[in-house]
């Protein structure tokens, strides 16, 4: 154990079971630890590093802005914030944007906006329907919104106003809708839940139901947005438009920034009803603008779509080789591989030992969220490592029997 890891144990709250690697440098899809070991990064900062590590366009934008203006508060107009809002609106189906610092803040803001809409337009309706397996953030309210008991149990009682129903089941949403419902909030693809894909018509039927009942549809695109699924936003793949959408992760390609956007009809905040000290600061917005403009100008979603399919096809090839692999699923460069038993942890360690970083999203599943700029060559390299790692894990499992 390095001195840095010992110091972490001494001074940092034990909120993470960290991988025993201290990373000190990154470039593109690769990172290096304090001993100079190189790793191919298929975690990507938890789907954050959309343009890879330290992309020049982002680094230069941050450096220039840091020498110009970093923070003013939202008492004043700032140019980077307005430019980023304009770019997002011009390239989406939404009309207004608000910037914050994280995904949890984005979903919190979206729920506040929906509740305000319910107060003004739905006789005070305040409940939000969410799905089991969902993940919407770590604040108390978003823990209540997230349909995973393991996150909720330590913090009971939770804030009221959320109804968790079965994922991918329109009848469950219909049954849960009452005169107190103001919105349904869903992820186009559930990321933290294990890369769970809905049926092709699920979101369309939810959209139609929300229209029928006059309630809002919120799409949490914190993990699926900014090109991750192979289109700039996930909703484009399902033929619908949300009333409110949340973004974060890939928007700043490593610089912390979150956002929620709304259709004109749902943009009901007035001054004093929501705000943020650091949200939308010039530094983060400069990074967000540089990231988003590069992604749009260079059609990075197309690369995510093509390379993502190549990754899925390659993993399907491994599935034919290893009986322990039971499923490969995903869209674009958000992909999971599931096993018949809880071997994700030793598989992750075996990959790490061979120079590949992956994520154990469930005890029996690995998740792959590499930068959106990777090519087939990096996929081939990752698959060679994964193949070798799984062969090694398979021998260990056989040896234990």
C-alpha positions in Angstrom: 0.0 0.0 0.0 1.4 3.4 -1.0 1.8 6.3 1.4 -1.0 8.1 -0.3 -3.5 5.2 0.3 -2.4 5.1 4.0 -3.0 8.8 4.3 -6.5 8.4 2.7 -7.4 5.9 5.3 -6.3 8.3 8.0 -7.9 11.5 6.8 -10.8 10.6 4.5 -14.2 9.3 5.5 -14.6 5.6 4.5 -17.4 6.2 1.9 -15.7 4.4 -1.0 -14.2 0.9 -1.4 -11.5 2.1 -3.6 -9.5 0.1 -6.1 -5.9 0.0 -4.8 -4.4 2.3 -7.5 -3.4 5.9 -7.1 -3.8 7.6 -10.4 -1.6 10.7 -11.2 -1.9 11.4 -14.9 -4.3 10.8 -17.8 -4.4 11.3 -21.5 -7.1 10.2 -23.9 -8.3 6.8 -22.9 -5.3 6.0 -20.7 -4.2 6.8 -17.2 -1.0 6.2 -15.2 -0.4 5.5 -11.5 2.3 6.8 -9.2 4.6 3.9 -10.2 4.3 4.7 -13.9 2.0 1.7 -14.7 -0.3 2.4 -17.7 -4.0 1.5 -17.7 -6.6 1.5 -20.5 -9.6 3.3 -18.9 -13.0 1.8 -19.6 -14.5 3.5 -16.5 -14.1 7.0 -17.8 -14.7 8.8 -14.5 -18.0 6.9 -14.2 -19.1 8.0 -17.7 -17.8 11.5 -17.2 -14.7 11.8 -19.4 -16.6 12.0 -22.6 -13.6 13.4 -24.6 -11.1 11.3 -22.6 -8.6 12.6 -20.0 -7.2 16.1 -20.4 -8.5 16.7 -23.9 -6.7 19.8 -25.3 -9.9 21.6 -26.2 -11.2 21.3 -22.6 -7.8 21.9 -21.0 -7.2 25.1 -23.1 -10.7 26.4 -22.4 -10.3 25.9 -18.7 -6.9 27.5 -18.6 -8.0 30.5 -20.6 -11.1 31.0 -18.4 -9.1 30.5 -15.2 -7.0 33.5 -16.2 -10.0 35.6 -17.2 -12.9 35.0 -14.7 -13.7 32.1 -12.4 -16.6 33.0 -10.2 -19.0 35.9 -9.9 -22.3 34.4 -8.5 -25.5 34.5 -10.4 -26.2 38.0 -9.4 -24.5 39.0 -12.6 -24.6 37.9 -16.3 -21.7 35.9 -17.5 -20.9 35.0 -21.1 -19.8 31.4 -20.8 -23.1 30.5 -19.0 -25.2 32.1 -21.7 -23.2 30.6 -24.5 -23.6 27.1 -23.1 -27.3 27.5 -22.4 -27.8 28.7 -26.0 -25.8 25.7 -27.4 -27.9 23.2 -25.3 -31.2 24.7 -26.3 -30.3 25.0 -30.0 -29.4 21.3 -30.1 -32.2 19.8 -28.0 -36.0 19.8 -27.8 -35.9 21.9 -24.6 -36.3 25.7 -24.3 -34.6 26.8 -21.0 -31.5 25.7 -19.0 -30.3 26.0 -15.5 -26.8 25.1 -14.4 -25.7 23.4 -11.1 -22.6 21.4 -10.0 -23.6 17.8 -10.1 -26.1 15.2 -11.2 -27.8 15.0 -7.8 -28.3 18.8 -7.9 -29.8 18.5 -11.4 -32.4 15.9 -10.4 -33.2 17.8 -7.2 -33.8 20.9 -9.3 -35.9 19.0 -11.8 -38.1 17.6 -9.0 -38.5 21.1 -7.5 -39.5 22.4 -10.9 -42.1 19.6 -11.3 -43.5 20.3 -7.8 -43.7 24.0 -8.6 -45.6 23.1 -11.8 -47.9 20.9 -9.8 -48.6 23.6 -7.3 -49.4 26.1 -10.1 -51.2 23.8 -12.6 -52.2 20.5 -11.0 -54.0 21.7 -7.8 -50.9 21.2 -5.7 -49.9 17.8 -6.9 -46.4 16.9 -5.7 -45.7 13.2 -6.1 -43.1 11.9 -8.6 -43.2 8.3 -9.9 -39.9 6.6 -10.4 -38.8 3.1 -11.3 -37.2 0.3 -9.4 -33.5 -0.1 -10.2 -33.2 3.6 -10.9 -30.5 5.9 -9.5 -31.0 9.7 -9.3 -28.4 10.9 -6.8 -27.1 10.8 -3.2 -29.1 13.6 -1.5 -31.9 12.5 0.8 -34.6 13.4 -1.6 -32.9 11.7 -4.5 -32.2 8.6 -2.4 -36.0 8.5 -1.9 -36.4 8.9 -5.6 -34.0 6.1 -6.5 -35.7 2.8 -6.6 -33.0 0.8 -4.8 -33.6 -0.3 -1.2 -29.9 -0.7 -0.5 -29.5 3.1 -0.8 -32.6 3.9 1.1 -32.5 1.6 4.2 -29.7 3.5 6.0 -31.5 6.8 5.9 -35.1 5.9 6.8 -37.4 7.8 7.2 -37.0 9.3 3.8 -38.6 12.5 2.4 -42.1 11.9 1.1 -43.4 12.5 -2.4 -41.8 9.6 -4.4 -43.5 6.4 -5.5 -41.2 3.6 -6.8 -42.8 1.2 -9.3 -41.6 -1.7 -11.4 -39.3 -0.7 -14.2 -40.4 -1.2 -17.8 -44.0 -1.6 -16.7 -46.4 1.0 -18.0 -49.3 -0.5 -16.1 -47.5 0.0 -12.8 -47.1 3.7 -13.7 -50.8 4.0 -14.6 -51.8 2.3 -11.3 -49.5 4.6 -9.3 -50.8 7.8 -10.9 -53.3 9.8 -8.7 -54.5 13.3 -8.4 -51.3 13.9 -6.3 -49.0 13.0 -9.2 -47.1 15.8 -10.8 -44.5 13.9 -12.8 -42.8 10.6 -13.8 -39.0 10.5 -13.7 -37.1 7.8 -15.7 -33.7 7.1 -17.1 -33.8 6.3 -20.8 -31.3 3.5 -19.9 -30.7 2.7 -16.3 -27.0 3.0 -15.7 -26.2 2.4 -12.0 -29.0 -0.2 -12.0 -26.9 -2.4 -14.3 -27.4 -0.9 -17.8 -31.0 -2.0 -18.0 -32.7 -1.2 -21.4 -36.4 -0.7 -21.6 -38.7 -2.2 -24.2 -38.7 -0.2 -27.4 -42.2 1.2 -26.8 -42.0 1.7 -23.0 -41.0 5.4 -23.1 -43.5 6.2 -25.8 -46.3 4.7 -23.8 -45.1 6.6 -20.7 -45.0 9.8 -22.7 -48.5 9.2 -24.0 -49.8 8.5 -20.5 -48.2 11.7 -19.1 -49.9 13.6 -21.9 -53.2 12.0 -21.2 -53.0 12.8 -17.4 -51.5 16.2 -17.9 -48.4 15.4 -15.8 -44.7 16.0 -16.7 -42.2 13.6 -18.0 -38.7 14.0 -16.5 -35.8 12.1 -18.2 -32.7 11.7 -16.1 -30.0 11.8 -18.8 -27.1 12.3 -16.4 -25.4 9.1 -17.6 -27.1 8.7 -21.0 -26.8 12.3 -22.3 -24.0 14.1 -24.2 -23.5 11.3 -26.8 -23.1 8.3 -24.5 -25.8 6.2 -26.2 -24.9 7.1 -29.7 -27.1 10.2 -30.1 -26.6 13.5 -28.4 -29.4 12.7 -26.0 -30.9 9.4 -25.2 -34.5 10.5 -25.8 -33.8 10.8 -29.5 -33.5 7.0 -29.8 -37.0 6.4 -28.4 -39.0 8.9 -30.5 -40.2 11.1 -27.6 -39.5 14.5 -26.0 -39.3 15.1 -22.3 -40.8 18.1 -20.5 -37.7 18.3 -18.2 -34.3 16.7 -18.7 -31.3 16.5 -16.4 -27.6 16.4 -17.5 -24.2 16.2 -15.8 -21.3 13.7 -16.1 -20.2 14.0 -19.7 -21.2 17.6 -20.1 -17.9 19.0 -18.8 -15.6 16.0 -19.8 -14.2 15.9 -16.2 -15.0 19.4 -14.9 -17.9 19.3 -12.4 -21.1 20.7 -14.0 -24.8 19.7 -14.0 -27.9 21.1 -15.7 -31.6 20.7 -16.0 -33.6 21.9 -18.9 -37.3 22.4 -19.5 -39.9 23.0 -22.1 -41.3 26.5 -22.0 -44.6 25.3 -20.4 -42.6 23.6 -17.5 -40.2 26.4 -17.0 -42.2 27.9 -14.1 -39.6 29.2 -11.7 -39.5 32.9 -10.9 -36.6 34.8 -9.2 -35.9 33.5 -5.7 -37.5 30.0 -6.2 -34.2 28.3 -7.1 -30.6 29.1 -7.2 -27.0 28.1 -6.8 -23.8 29.9 -5.6 -21.4 28.0 -7.8 -23.9 26.7 -10.4 -23.1 27.9 -13.9 -19.9 29.6 -12.9 -17.7 30.8 -15.8 -15.0 28.1 -15.4 -17.4 25.1 -15.5 -19.5 26.6 -18.3 -16.4 27.3 -20.4 -15.5 23.6 -20.0 -19.1 22.6 -20.8 -19.2 24.7 -23.9 -15.8 23.5 -25.2 -16.9 19.9 -24.6 -20.4 20.1 -26.1 -19.2 22.1 -29.2 -16.5 19.6 -29.9 -18.9 16.7 -29.5 -21.4 18.3 -31.9 -18.9 19.6 -34.5 -17.1 16.3 -34.7 -20.2 14.1 -34.5 -18.8 12.2 -31.5 -22.2 10.5 -30.9 -21.7 8.7 -34.3 -18.3 7.4 -33.1 -19.9 6.2 -29.8 -22.6 4.4 -31.8 -20.2 2.7 -34.2 -17.5 1.8 -31.7 -20.2 0.9 -29.1 -21.7 -1.6 -31.5 -18.2 -3.0 -32.1 -17.7 -3.4 -28.4 -21.0 -5.1 -27.9 -20.3 -7.5 -30.8 -16.8 -8.2 -29.4 -18.3 -9.0 -26.0 -20.9 -11.3 -27.6 -17.9 -13.1 -29.1 -16.5 -13.6 -25.5 -20.0 -14.8 -24.4 -19.7 -17.7 -26.9 -16.3 -18.6 -25.4 -17.2 -18.3 -21.6 -20.2 -20.1 -20.3 -20.1 -17.9 -17.2 -21.2 -14.9 -19.3 -25.0 -14.9 -19.4 -25.8 -11.5 -21.0 -24.3 -8.6 -22.9 -26.4 -5.5 -23.1 -26.2 -1.7 -23.8 -26.4 1.1 -26.2 -23.5 3.2 -27.6 -20.7 3.2 -25.1 -22.8 2.3 -22.0 -22.4 -1.5 -21.9 -22.7 -4.3 -19.3 -21.7 -7.9 -19.2 -23.4 -10.2 -16.8 -22.2 -13.4 -15.3 -24.0 -16.5 -13.9 -22.3 -16.0 -10.5 -20.8 -13.2 -8.4 -17.4 -13.1 -10.1 -17.4 -9.5 -11.1 -15.0 -8.5 -8.3 -12.2 -11.1 -9.2 -12.8 -10.3 -12.8 -12.2 -6.6 -12.1 -9.0 -7.4 -10.2 -7.7 -9.7 -12.9 -8.4 -6.9 -15.5 -6.6 -4.4 -13.2 -3.6 -6.6 -12.9 -3.4 -6.7 -16.7 -3.8 -2.9 -17.3 -7.6 -2.5 -17.9 -9.9 -0.4 -15.7 -13.6 -1.6 -15.6 -16.5 -1.0 -13.2 -18.3 -3.6 -11.1 -21.8 -2.3 -11.4 -23.3 -5.4 -9.7 -21.8 -8.4 -7.9 -22.4 -10.4 -11.1 -21.9 -7.7 -13.7 -19.1 -5.4 -15.2 -19.9 -2.1 -16.8 -17.9 -0.4 -19.6 -18.1 3.4 -19.9 -15.0 4.4 -21.9 -14.4 7.9 -23.4 -16.5 8.5 -26.5 -13.5 9.2 -28.6 -12.0 5.6 -28.5 -11.6 3.5 -31.6 -11.8 -0.2 -32.5 -8.1 -0.6 -31.6 -8.7 0.3 -28.0 -11.7 -2.1 -27.9 -9.5 -4.9 -29.3 -6.9 -4.2 -26.7 -9.5 -4.2 -23.9 -11.0 -7.4 -25.2 -7.7 -9.2 -25.3 -7.1 -8.2 -21.6 -10.6 -9.2 -20.6 -10.3 -12.6 -22.4 -7.1 -13.3 -20.6 -8.5 -12.1 -17.3 -11.7 -14.2 -17.5 -9.6 -17.3 -18.4 -7.6 -16.7 -15.3 -10.7 -16.2 -13.1 -12.2 -19.3 -14.6 -9.2 -21.4 -13.6 -9.4 -20.0 -10.1 -13.1 -20.8 -9.8 -12.5 -24.3 -11.1 -9.6 -24.7 -8.6 -11.9 -23.8 -5.7 -14.5 -26.5 -6.6 
